[in-house]
Amino acid sequence: MDELAYWVGFNKVLGIGPARLRALLDFFGGIAEAWYADAASLHEIGLDRRSISNLLAARSSLDLAGELERLERAGVGVLTWDSDNYPINLRNIYDPPPVIYVKGELLPEDDWAVAVVGTRHASVYGKEAARQLAADLAQNGVTVVSGLAAGIDAVAHQAALDAGGRTLAVLGSGVDVIYPEQNRRLAEQMVGQGALLSEYPLGTRPERSNFPPRNRLISGLSLGTVVVEAGARSGALITSDFAAEQGREVFAVPGSIFQRSCEGANRLIQ
């Protein structure tokens, strides 16, 4: 069995995240050995009863070879901690995802990347600022990273494409589940000039709880994060917080003092 199958298998087991998988690999010495470990050994290294039960259930129900075939049919690549081409910026964050699903292509030059993020309810000013920033970055060989959301994210992706540059979108769903639907054509364009990425398995729906964790990947793939219009409780501020924690640069575009959608970005500058 291809070792990649075991990585994909573990990524579908609830309760086994990066920290626990790292502990399993350290204890058993390999991904296949960890997958087939007996319950007593799993308990010995500190896995709780529910996680052990979930792993045993996955082992009996998952067709790992079938999972790889499904990914191949969907045109989706998989990178793991063991992959030589795992993005270096992402590898260096505190909790890099063990598995990344990629629709499109990641290139070495994508290590030279900046995230452009902001509100879904962007003003004309915010959209124009995002468009100019993303276009200038792309024209200078910098890959633009964002989250494919409506508003600032979509404008940044489109501007990078229009400038002939590269752009990456990190999804809070499987790479085969485009959200929002209105950005489906944009996502299809991006596959040819960049990639869609996710740590979530194929078929994962865009649940609200998926988005804050995915924001650490947007900042983690990037050398810096630019916030363009963000309300006081915007998800873009979560991304900027992750960027700061990861030791990356954080920038903000000044906005109107009268617009609530600019409160977060203006507060960052303060």
Backbone as CSV, one residue per row, in Angstrom:
resi,resn,N_x,N_y,N_z,CA_x,CA_y,CA_z,C_x,C_y,C_z
1,MET,0.849,-1.199,0.000,0.000,0.000,0.000,0.885,1.251,0.000
2,ASP,0.571,2.197,-0.857,1.277,3.476,-0.896,1.119,4.177,0.463
3,GLU,2.232,4.641,1.032,2.169,5.301,2.339,1.235,6.508,2.334
4,LEU,1.080,7.144,1.179,0.196,8.301,1.084,-1.217,7.952,1.547
5,ALA,-1.620,6.713,1.300,-2.964,6.285,1.680,-3.169,6.374,3.195
6,TYR,-2.127,6.063,3.964,-2.264,6.111,5.428,-2.366,7.553,5.924
7,TRP,-1.637,8.455,5.268,-1.771,9.870,5.618,-3.205,10.340,5.371
8,VAL,-3.740,9.975,4.210,-5.116,10.351,3.876,-6.088,9.713,4.867
9,GLY,-5.814,8.486,5.250,-6.667,7.805,6.222,-6.683,8.524,7.559
10,PHE,-5.500,8.837,8.079,-5.431,9.530,9.374,-6.124,10.884,9.319
11,ASN,-6.078,11.536,8.153,-6.694,12.855,8.040,-8.217,12.801,8.124
12,LYS,-8.767,11.597,8.056,-10.220,11.434,8.153,-10.648,10.908,9.525
13,VAL,-9.694,10.796,10.451,-10.006,10.285,11.792,-10.216,11.463,12.741
14,LEU,-11.428,11.621,13.240,-11.723,12.689,14.186,-10.933,12.476,15.474
15,GLY,-10.344,13.547,15.974,-9.638,13.463,17.250,-8.143,13.258,17.119
16,ILE,-7.659,13.038,15.875,-6.215,12.901,15.675,-5.750,14.046,14.776
17,GLY,-5.260,15.096,15.433,-4.755,16.261,14.728,-3.246,16.231,14.646
18,PRO,-2.626,17.367,14.295,-1.170,17.405,14.112,-0.375,16.918,15.324
19,ALA,-0.746,17.360,16.527,0.035,16.992,17.721,-0.035,15.489,17.992
20,ARG,-1.223,14.926,17.907,-1.366,13.493,18.179,-0.737,12.647,17.083
21,LEU,-0.838,13.103,15.837,-0.214,12.335,14.765,1.301,12.366,14.910
22,ARG,1.847,13.510,15.302,3.291,13.598,15.524,3.715,12.626,16.623
23,ALA,2.918,12.540,17.692,3.229,11.612,18.781,3.189,10.163,18.294
24,LEU,2.211,9.844,17.457,2.108,8.494,16.897,3.322,8.158,16.037
25,LEU,3.724,9.106,15.199,4.876,8.864,14.324,6.158,8.696,15.140
26,ASP,6.312,9.517,16.168,7.504,9.414,17.012,7.556,8.074,17.735
27,PHE,6.393,7.587,18.155,6.336,6.350,18.944,6.493,5.106,18.061
28,PHE,5.786,5.095,16.937,5.765,3.883,16.108,6.789,3.912,14.980
29,GLY,7.313,5.077,14.657,8.392,5.154,13.680,7.963,5.298,12.237
30,GLY,6.678,5.153,11.930,6.215,5.269,10.558,4.707,5.371,10.506
31,ILE,4.202,5.899,9.390,2.763,6.137,9.260,1.969,4.836,9.161
32,ALA,2.514,3.831,8.457,1.812,2.548,8.327,1.761,1.829,9.668
33,GLU,2.887,1.860,10.404,2.937,1.205,11.710,1.935,1.851,12.669
34,ALA,1.805,3.177,12.590,0.856,3.881,13.449,-0.579,3.512,13.081
35,TRP,-0.844,3.378,11.785,-2.204,3.049,11.327,-2.649,1.686,11.844
36,TYR,-1.740,0.737,11.880,-2.106,-0.625,12.272,-1.826,-0.933,13.746
37,ALA,-1.477,0.063,14.554,-1.158,-0.164,15.965,-2.368,-0.706,16.718
38,ASP,-2.106,-1.552,17.701,-3.208,-2.110,18.496,-3.674,-1.096,19.538
39,ALA,-4.869,-1.329,20.051,-5.508,-0.382,20.973,-4.673,-0.149,22.228
40,ALA,-4.036,-1.205,22.743,-3.234,-1.067,23.967,-2.065,-0.113,23.747
41,SER,-1.406,-0.229,22.609,-0.275,0.651,22.306,-0.747,2.090,22.115
42,LEU,-1.896,2.252,21.478,-2.440,3.591,21.269,-2.782,4.242,22.608
43,HIS,-3.311,3.449,23.515,-3.637,3.944,24.850,-2.355,4.311,25.601
44,GLU,-1.310,3.529,25.394,-0.040,3.736,26.087,0.566,5.099,25.792
45,ILE,0.383,5.585,24.561,0.986,6.877,24.236,0.052,8.054,24.541
46,GLY,-1.113,7.759,25.127,-1.968,8.832,25.614,-3.188,9.162,24.795
47,LEU,-3.502,8.361,23.782,-4.725,8.624,23.024,-5.941,8.309,23.896
48,ASP,-6.940,9.172,23.855,-8.148,8.940,24.642,-9.009,7.874,23.973
49,ARG,-9.977,7.394,24.733,-10.807,6.281,24.263,-11.556,6.608,22.970
50,ARG,-12.058,7.839,22.875,-12.836,8.204,21.685,-11.949,8.219,20.436
51,SER,-10.735,8.777,20.553,-9.827,8.827,19.404,-9.430,7.430,18.953
52,ILE,-9.175,6.558,19.935,-8.827,5.166,19.601,-9.992,4.493,18.893
53,SER,-11.199,4.715,19.416,-12.391,4.131,18.795,-12.582,4.643,17.371
54,ASN,-12.352,5.952,17.171,-12.491,6.537,15.831,-11.473,5.950,14.859
55,LEU,-10.239,5.725,15.340,-9.204,5.164,14.478,-9.527,3.719,14.102
56,LEU,-9.950,2.945,15.086,-10.285,1.542,14.803,-11.460,1.450,13.830
57,ALA,-12.439,2.355,13.994,-13.596,2.367,13.087,-13.160,2.749,11.671
58,ALA,-12.255,3.728,11.566,-11.771,4.152,10.249,-11.004,3.020,9.570
59,ARG,-10.210,2.296,10.340,-9.439,1.188,9.767,-10.350,0.118,9.179
60,SER,-11.492,-0.095,9.806,-12.389,-1.152,9.335,-13.315,-0.680,8.214
61,SER,-13.522,0.640,8.107,-14.514,1.134,7.139,-13.913,1.797,5.904
62,LEU,-12.706,2.368,6.033,-12.129,3.105,4.910,-11.458,2.179,3.904
63,ASP,-11.723,2.424,2.649,-11.005,1.762,1.561,-9.897,2.727,1.136
64,LEU,-8.707,2.544,1.690,-7.635,3.511,1.462,-7.225,3.595,-0.009
65,ALA,-7.145,2.443,-0.672,-6.820,2.457,-2.102,-7.901,3.206,-2.874
66,GLY,-9.143,3.016,-2.471,-10.250,3.719,-3.104,-10.187,5.221,-2.878
67,GLU,-9.707,5.629,-1.695,-9.558,7.056,-1.409,-8.532,7.694,-2.351
68,LEU,-7.430,6.986,-2.598,-6.414,7.512,-3.516,-6.956,7.597,-4.935
69,GLU,-7.738,6.592,-5.333,-8.339,6.617,-6.675,-9.311,7.784,-6.813
70,ARG,-10.062,8.044,-5.753,-11.019,9.150,-5.770,-10.289,10.483,-5.936
71,LEU,-9.168,10.648,-5.251,-8.370,11.866,-5.378,-7.817,12.013,-6.793
72,GLU,-7.353,10.900,-7.349,-6.798,10.932,-8.708,-7.863,11.320,-9.725
73,ARG,-9.059,10.748,-9.572,-10.158,11.076,-10.493,-10.520,12.556,-10.408
74,ALA,-10.409,13.115,-9.207,-10.766,14.522,-8.997,-9.643,15.464,-9.408
75,GLY,-8.491,14.912,-9.792,-7.360,15.749,-10.169,-6.758,16.495,-8.997
76,VAL,-6.795,15.849,-7.832,-6.324,16.491,-6.594,-5.039,15.818,-6.122
77,GLY,-4.005,16.616,-5.900,-2.757,16.111,-5.354,-2.762,16.185,-3.836
78,VAL,-1.853,15.458,-3.208,-1.760,15.442,-1.745,-0.308,15.651,-1.332
79,LEU,-0.099,16.606,-0.439,1.206,16.815,0.165,1.131,16.464,1.645
80,THR,2.190,15.885,2.170,2.239,15.535,3.592,3.537,16.064,4.196
81,TRP,3.644,15.915,5.511,4.888,16.314,6.180,6.112,15.654,5.545
82,ASP,5.924,14.477,4.945,7.048,13.751,4.345,7.373,14.205,2.925
83,SER,6.543,15.089,2.348,6.744,15.519,0.960,7.858,16.551,0.861
84,ASP,8.772,16.350,-0.075,9.867,17.302,-0.277,9.354,18.675,-0.699
85,ASN,8.218,18.701,-1.412,7.696,19.973,-1.919,6.596,20.562,-1.032
86,TYR,6.512,20.101,0.220,5.599,20.724,1.181,6.051,22.178,1.348
87,PRO,5.118,23.156,1.276,5.520,24.574,1.303,6.372,24.922,2.534
88,ILE,7.526,25.499,2.311,8.471,25.760,3.400,7.914,26.752,4.406
89,ASN,7.193,27.775,3.919,6.615,28.750,4.856,5.626,28.081,5.798
90,LEU,4.828,27.175,5.254,3.825,26.486,6.057,4.470,25.480,6.999
91,ARG,5.526,24.827,6.541,6.215,23.840,7.386,6.762,24.488,8.659
92,ASN,7.034,25.789,8.578,7.677,26.469,9.699,6.711,27.079,10.713
93,ILE,5.393,26.877,10.560,4.473,27.387,11.573,4.361,26.387,12.713
94,TYR,3.683,26.795,13.774,3.590,25.967,14.983,2.890,24.633,14.731
95,ASP,1.781,24.670,13.991,0.979,23.454,13.795,0.641,23.240,12.323
96,PRO,1.641,22.965,11.479,1.357,22.742,10.054,0.457,21.527,9.866
97,PRO,-0.461,21.579,8.912,-1.351,20.431,8.699,-0.572,19.227,8.178
98,PRO,-0.831,18.026,8.697,-0.134,16.826,8.216,-0.400,16.546,6.742
99,VAL,-1.585,16.950,6.273,-1.998,16.684,4.892,-2.561,17.959,4.273
100,ILE,-2.137,18.258,3.051,-2.713,19.359,2.279,-3.204,18.791,0.955
101,TYR,-4.455,19.057,0.635,-5.020,18.663,-0.659,-4.840,19.841,-1.619
102,VAL,-4.366,19.563,-2.814,-4.024,20.622,-3.772,-4.723,20.372,-5.107
103,LYS,-5.533,21.330,-5.518,-6.145,21.309,-6.853,-5.468,22.399,-7.665
104,GLY,-4.642,22.017,-8.616,-3.804,22.958,-9.335,-2.359,22.574,-9.107
105,GLU,-1.492,23.580,-9.014,-0.069,23.277,-8.860,0.608,24.298,-7.958
106,LEU,1.354,23.794,-6.982,2.213,24.640,-6.165,3.608,24.637,-6.777
107,LEU,4.204,25.813,-6.910,5.534,25.929,-7.482,6.502,26.496,-6.443
108,PRO,7.804,26.285,-6.621,8.786,26.839,-5.672,8.652,28.350,-5.490
109,GLU,8.296,29.054,-6.582,8.183,30.513,-6.472,7.013,30.966,-5.597
110,ASP,6.106,30.023,-5.271,4.990,30.373,-4.394,5.428,30.574,-2.948
111,ASP,6.682,30.238,-2.637,7.204,30.537,-1.302,7.335,32.046,-1.110
112,TRP,7.420,32.780,-2.218,7.491,34.239,-2.189,6.058,34.749,-2.311
113,ALA,5.342,34.761,-1.168,3.897,34.995,-1.199,3.477,36.002,-0.135
114,VAL,2.403,36.725,-0.434,1.796,37.667,0.507,0.293,37.430,0.509
115,ALA,-0.305,37.408,1.690,-1.757,37.243,1.810,-2.435,38.610,1.751
116,VAL,-3.539,38.673,1.018,-4.367,39.879,0.952,-5.772,39.463,1.373
117,VAL,-6.230,39.969,2.515,-7.504,39.519,3.082,-8.323,40.716,3.539
118,GLY,-9.622,40.485,3.733,-10.480,41.578,4.195,-11.938,41.185,4.233
119,THR,-12.782,42.177,4.417,-14.202,41.960,4.627,-14.912,41.418,3.385
120,ARG,-15.991,40.690,3.627,-16.857,40.240,2.528,-17.701,41.404,2.002
121,HIS,-17.916,42.411,2.856,-18.784,43.539,2.496,-17.918,44.757,2.199
122,ALA,-17.151,44.654,1.124,-16.152,45.675,0.810,-16.773,46.894,0.132
123,SER,-16.203,48.041,0.422,-16.607,49.278,-0.249,-15.885,49.375,-1.594
124,VAL,-16.276,50.345,-2.389,-15.589,50.596,-3.661,-14.120,50.899,-3.394
125,TYR,-13.864,51.703,-2.362,-12.486,52.044,-1.984,-11.694,50.790,-1.613
126,GLY,-12.298,49.921,-0.783,-11.613,48.706,-0.346,-11.290,47.786,-1.507
127,LYS,-12.239,47.650,-2.426,-12.021,46.790,-3.591,-10.902,47.333,-4.470
128,GLU,-10.869,48.644,-4.652,-9.839,49.240,-5.499,-8.460,49.109,-4.844
129,ALA,-8.413,49.277,-3.516,-7.142,49.117,-2.805,-6.638,47.688,-2.936
130,ALA,-7.541,46.716,-2.760,-7.159,45.300,-2.878,-6.710,44.991,-4.295
131,ARG,-7.425,45.545,-5.287,-7.100,45.288,-6.688,-5.695,45.817,-7.016
132,GLN,-5.402,47.023,-6.605,-4.093,47.602,-6.921,-2.963,46.871,-6.193
133,LEU,-3.181,46.553,-4.928,-2.152,45.846,-4.154,-1.855,44.477,-4.765
134,ALA,-2.920,43.712,-5.038,-2.733,42.361,-5.572,-2.101,42.386,-6.948
135,ALA,-2.522,43.322,-7.788,-1.948,43.425,-9.136,-0.467,43.777,-9.064
136,ASP,-0.120,44.737,-8.205,1.287,45.132,-8.069,2.134,43.974,-7.545
137,LEU,1.622,43.245,-6.580,2.345,42.091,-6.057,2.570,41.056,-7.162
138,ALA,1.497,40.734,-7.879,1.588,39.723,-8.937,2.565,40.136,-10.031
139,GLN,2.526,41.401,-10.415,3.417,41.891,-11.471,4.882,41.856,-11.054
140,ASN,5.116,41.810,-9.748,6.485,41.750,-9.230,6.875,40.343,-8.784
141,GLY,6.124,39.348,-9.272,6.490,37.963,-9.025,6.122,37.422,-7.662
142,VAL,5.232,38.120,-6.950,4.787,37.664,-5.640,3.439,36.954,-5.788
143,THR,3.338,35.752,-5.244,2.074,34.999,-5.279,1.107,35.593,-4.256
144,VAL,-0.132,35.797,-4.671,-1.170,36.365,-3.796,-1.976,35.226,-3.179
145,VAL,-2.054,35.223,-1.866,-2.777,34.191,-1.120,-4.007,34.812,-0.476
146,SER,-5.141,34.104,-0.545,-6.343,34.581,0.137,-7.279,33.391,0.352
147,GLY,-8.547,33.695,0.688,-9.454,32.627,1.097,-10.656,32.383,0.212
148,LEU,-10.696,32.979,-0.986,-11.773,32.783,-1.968,-13.133,33.293,-1.479
149,ALA,-13.166,34.043,-0.389,-14.438,34.586,0.092,-14.905,35.700,-0.837
150,ALA,-16.179,36.056,-0.705,-16.690,37.219,-1.434,-15.980,38.466,-0.921
151,GLY,-16.029,39.541,-1.685,-15.435,40.792,-1.234,-13.955,40.890,-1.548
152,ILE,-13.170,41.291,-0.548,-11.747,41.566,-0.734,-10.995,40.355,-1.260
153,ASP,-11.261,39.163,-0.718,-10.547,37.955,-1.150,-10.695,37.740,-2.654
154,ALA,-11.933,37.769,-3.120,-12.197,37.504,-4.536,-11.544,38.556,-5.422
155,VAL,-11.602,39.812,-5.007,-10.982,40.894,-5.790,-9.477,40.674,-5.892
156,ALA,-8.844,40.275,-4.768,-7.393,40.057,-4.762,-7.003,38.910,-5.687
157,HIS,-7.735,37.795,-5.610,-7.457,36.669,-6.505,-7.592,37.074,-7.970
158,GLN,-8.692,37.758,-8.291,-8.954,38.127,-9.684,-7.906,39.104,-10.201
159,ALA,-7.492,40.047,-9.368,-6.490,41.022,-9.787,-5.160,40.340,-10.085
160,ALA,-4.793,39.358,-9.261,-3.547,38.620,-9.507,-3.618,37.870,-10.829
161,LEU,-4.754,37.245,-11.097,-4.939,36.528,-12.362,-4.868,37.487,-13.548
162,ASP,-5.567,38.611,-13.424,-5.610,39.580,-14.517,-4.226,40.155,-14.810
163,ALA,-3.372,40.201,-13.787,-2.018,40.731,-13.952,-1.055,39.674,-14.464
164,GLY,-1.573,38.466,-14.716,-0.729,37.392,-15.224,0.102,36.718,-14.156
165,GLY,-0.266,36.934,-12.889,0.494,36.347,-11.787,-0.138,35.071,-11.249
166,ARG,0.381,34.644,-10.107,-0.104,33.420,-9.474,-0.870,33.758,-8.201
167,THR,-1.836,32.893,-7.885,-2.627,33.109,-6.680,-3.074,31.776,-6.099
168,LEU,-3.104,31.708,-4.780,-3.506,30.500,-4.052,-4.706,30.831,-3.173
169,ALA,-5.679,29.920,-3.130,-6.830,30.077,-2.240,-6.844,28.927,-1.243
170,VAL,-6.971,29.251,0.029,-7.093,28.229,1.069,-8.561,28.154,1.464
171,LEU,-9.152,26.970,1.333,-10.586,26.799,1.537,-10.912,26.265,2.929
172,GLY,-12.113,26.609,3.387,-12.622,26.046,4.639,-13.535,24.868,4.355
173,SER,-13.310,24.219,3.220,-14.081,23.056,2.768,-13.118,22.175,1.990
174,GLY,-13.621,21.061,1.455,-12.778,20.279,0.565,-12.511,21.059,-0.708
175,VAL,-11.409,20.771,-1.398,-11.096,21.532,-2.617,-12.096,21.235,-3.733
176,ASP,-12.946,20.242,-3.536,-13.987,19.941,-4.522,-15.324,20.580,-4.160
177,VAL,-15.359,21.326,-3.075,-16.592,21.998,-2.628,-16.326,23.501,-2.621
178,ILE,-16.671,24.173,-3.714,-16.363,25.593,-3.855,-17.404,26.428,-3.104
179,TYR,-16.895,27.294,-2.233,-17.768,28.181,-1.457,-17.108,29.549,-1.363
180,PRO,-17.868,30.626,-1.664,-19.257,30.618,-2.106,-19.389,30.197,-3.568
181,GLU,-20.559,29.736,-3.928,-20.827,29.242,-5.277,-20.538,30.298,-6.335
182,GLN,-20.759,31.568,-5.972,-20.550,32.655,-6.951,-19.100,32.745,-7.406
183,ASN,-18.180,32.142,-6.659,-16.763,32.211,-7.025,-16.264,30.947,-7.725
184,ARG,-17.188,30.131,-8.206,-16.790,28.886,-8.863,-15.932,29.152,-10.104
185,ARG,-16.357,30.087,-10.947,-15.573,30.364,-12.160,-14.189,30.898,-11.796
186,LEU,-14.123,31.741,-10.779,-12.837,32.262,-10.304,-11.944,31.113,-9.841
187,ALA,-12.525,30.180,-9.103,-11.756,29.026,-8.621,-11.206,28.206,-9.789
188,GLU,-12.019,28.031,-10.821,-11.574,27.272,-11.995,-10.416,27.971,-12.690
189,GLN,-10.466,29.295,-12.764,-9.364,30.058,-13.358,-8.084,29.868,-12.546
190,MET,-8.241,29.860,-11.229,-7.077,29.795,-10.344,-6.321,28.487,-10.485
191,VAL,-7.010,27.416,-10.808,-6.345,26.123,-10.960,-5.282,26.179,-12.058
192,GLY,-5.485,27.042,-13.037,-4.509,27.176,-14.115,-3.374,28.134,-13.808
193,GLN,-3.553,29.004,-12.815,-2.529,29.996,-12.467,-2.217,29.981,-10.977
194,GLY,-2.270,28.791,-10.408,-2.047,28.678,-8.974,-2.708,27.416,-8.457
195,ALA,-3.410,27.520,-7.340,-4.005,26.313,-6.773,-5.055,26.643,-5.723
196,LEU,-5.949,25.674,-5.540,-6.858,25.657,-4.400,-6.268,24.680,-3.391
197,LEU,-6.242,25.060,-2.117,-5.661,24.202,-1.088,-6.620,24.048,0.083
198,SER,-6.515,22.913,0.753,-7.302,22.693,1.963,-6.667,21.595,2.789
199,GLU,-6.846,21.682,4.099,-6.431,20.574,4.954,-7.595,19.612,5.185
200,TYR,-8.771,19.945,4.643,-9.970,19.130,4.852,-10.168,18.131,3.712
201,PRO,-10.601,16.911,4.034,-10.789,15.878,3.007,-11.819,16.273,1.948
202,LEU,-11.763,15.608,0.803,-12.754,15.824,-0.242,-14.158,15.664,0.333
203,GLY,-15.057,16.506,-0.158,-16.446,16.401,0.276,-16.777,17.174,1.529
204,THR,-15.778,17.736,2.224,-16.040,18.481,3.458,-16.835,19.742,3.145
205,ARG,-17.943,19.913,3.853,-18.778,21.087,3.641,-18.180,22.307,4.339
206,PRO,-18.528,23.514,3.910,-17.963,24.735,4.503,-18.605,25.093,5.835
207,GLU,-18.337,24.302,6.872,-18.880,24.568,8.201,-18.197,25.795,8.799
208,ARG,-18.945,26.543,9.602,-18.425,27.765,10.212,-17.139,27.507,11.001
209,SER,-17.077,26.379,11.687,-15.921,26.078,12.541,-14.642,25.793,11.743
210,ASN,-14.777,25.566,10.433,-13.599,25.261,9.603,-12.776,26.501,9.265
211,PHE,-13.406,27.675,9.321,-12.752,28.855,8.758,-11.659,29.463,9.635
212,PRO,-11.853,29.602,10.954,-10.728,30.114,11.753,-9.458,29.271,11.631
213,PRO,-9.521,27.920,11.688,-8.288,27.146,11.509,-7.659,27.332,10.132
214,ARG,-8.491,27.469,9.093,-7.900,27.614,7.753,-7.157,28.934,7.622
215,ASN,-7.540,29.937,8.451,-6.873,31.238,8.359,-5.401,31.145,8.741
216,ARG,-5.044,30.180,9.609,-3.631,30.025,9.969,-2.817,29.540,8.771
217,LEU,-3.487,28.872,7.817,-2.798,28.419,6.607,-2.605,29.566,5.628
218,ILE,-3.582,30.478,5.554,-3.436,31.647,4.688,-2.209,32.442,5.123
219,SER,-2.114,32.722,6.414,-0.951,33.471,6.909,0.309,32.618,6.876
220,GLY,0.160,31.315,7.130,1.317,30.432,7.180,1.993,30.228,5.846
221,LEU,1.244,30.322,4.765,1.821,30.195,3.421,2.543,31.462,2.990
222,SER,2.343,32.543,3.743,2.748,33.874,3.296,3.854,34.464,4.163
223,LEU,4.661,35.322,3.545,5.696,36.039,4.283,5.105,37.223,5.034
224,GLY,3.953,37.693,4.588,3.269,38.801,5.242,1.795,38.777,4.911
225,THR,0.988,39.441,5.732,-0.460,39.517,5.522,-0.892,40.976,5.479
226,VAL,-1.641,41.343,4.434,-2.183,42.695,4.291,-3.685,42.634,4.546
227,VAL,-4.156,43.420,5.520,-5.589,43.490,5.817,-6.160,44.713,5.123
228,VAL,-7.125,44.481,4.245,-7.785,45.568,3.506,-9.243,45.613,3.941
229,GLU,-9.632,46.585,4.694,-10.997,46.710,5.218,-11.394,45.467,6.019
230,ALA,-11.554,45.654,7.301,-11.978,44.556,8.171,-12.738,45.148,9.341
231,GLY,-13.904,44.596,9.609,-14.673,45.044,10.761,-13.989,44.634,12.061
232,ALA,-14.539,45.078,13.166,-13.923,44.837,14.470,-13.842,43.353,14.807
233,ARG,-14.732,42.529,14.217,-14.728,41.094,14.506,-14.545,40.274,13.227
234,SER,-13.809,40.822,12.298,-13.625,40.182,10.992,-12.708,38.967,11.077
235,GLY,-12.973,37.997,10.221,-12.085,36.842,10.109,-10.703,37.239,9.631
236,ALA,-10.610,38.362,8.924,-9.305,38.845,8.460,-8.403,39.180,9.642
237,LEU,-9.001,39.608,10.742,-8.199,39.908,11.934,-7.677,38.626,12.580
238,ILE,-8.427,37.552,12.453,-7.935,36.255,12.929,-6.694,35.869,12.131
239,THR,-6.757,36.103,10.815,-5.597,35.816,9.964,-4.402,36.662,10.380
240,SER,-4.634,37.941,10.655,-3.522,38.821,11.048,-2.961,38.396,12.403
241,ASP,-3.823,37.922,13.311,-3.343,37.420,14.605,-2.439,36.205,14.404
242,PHE,-2.880,35.291,13.538,-2.047,34.113,13.244,-0.706,34.543,12.650
243,ALA,-0.747,35.514,11.737,0.486,35.985,11.104,1.464,36.513,12.151
244,ALA,0.949,37.304,13.089,1.808,37.853,14.140,2.398,36.736,15.000
245,GLU,1.550,35.744,15.357,2.025,34.616,16.160,3.085,33.805,15.408
246,GLN,2.960,33.761,14.101,3.898,32.988,13.270,5.167,33.770,12.943
247,GLY,5.266,35.000,13.446,6.441,35.811,13.194,6.480,36.407,11.798
248,ARG,5.312,36.546,11.180,5.234,37.112,9.837,4.840,38.591,9.920
249,GLU,5.104,39.309,8.843,4.758,40.730,8.792,3.236,40.915,8.693
250,VAL,2.739,41.977,9.324,1.316,42.318,9.241,1.191,43.768,8.779
251,PHE,0.365,43.983,7.755,0.126,45.320,7.211,-1.376,45.583,7.183
252,ALA,-1.757,46.856,7.187,-3.179,47.196,7.084,-3.344,48.442,6.232
253,VAL,-4.404,48.443,5.435,-4.733,49.609,4.607,-5.629,50.529,5.425
254,PRO,-5.256,51.801,5.604,-6.110,52.714,6.369,-7.447,52.923,5.666
255,GLY,-8.505,52.991,6.473,-9.840,53.163,5.912,-10.572,54.318,6.557
256,SER,-11.773,54.536,6.129,-12.595,55.635,6.643,-12.872,55.456,8.133
257,ILE,-12.805,56.552,8.883,-13.139,56.498,10.312,-14.649,56.379,10.513
258,PHE,-15.411,56.526,9.453,-16.864,56.495,9.564,-17.463,55.138,9.183
259,GLN,-16.651,54.227,8.657,-17.173,52.939,8.213,-16.838,51.823,9.189
260,ARG,-17.864,51.087,9.580,-17.647,49.973,10.513,-16.756,48.903,9.893
261,SER,-16.799,48.782,8.564,-15.988,47.762,7.900,-14.507,48.101,7.917
262,CYS,-14.164,49.284,8.403,-12.744,49.677,8.478,-12.219,49.672,9.911
263,GLU,-13.078,49.400,10.889,-12.687,49.505,12.295,-11.497,48.609,12.625
264,GLY,-11.557,47.374,12.135,-10.498,46.412,12.477,-9.153,46.791,11.890
265,ALA,-9.157,47.177,10.611,-7.902,47.561,9.965,-7.316,48.811,10.607
266,ASN,-8.180,49.790,10.908,-7.697,51.006,11.547,-7.148,50.736,12.940
267,ARG,-7.767,49.808,13.638,-7.284,49.447,14.976,-5.908,48.766,14.888
268,LEU,-5.691,47.965,13.867,-4.367,47.349,13.675,-3.299,48.427,13.525
269,ILE,-3.610,49.457,12.748,-2.645,50.546,12.545,-2.381,51.274,13.853
270,GLN,-3.451,51.474,14.645,-3.302,52.106,15.951,-2.330,51.348,16.822
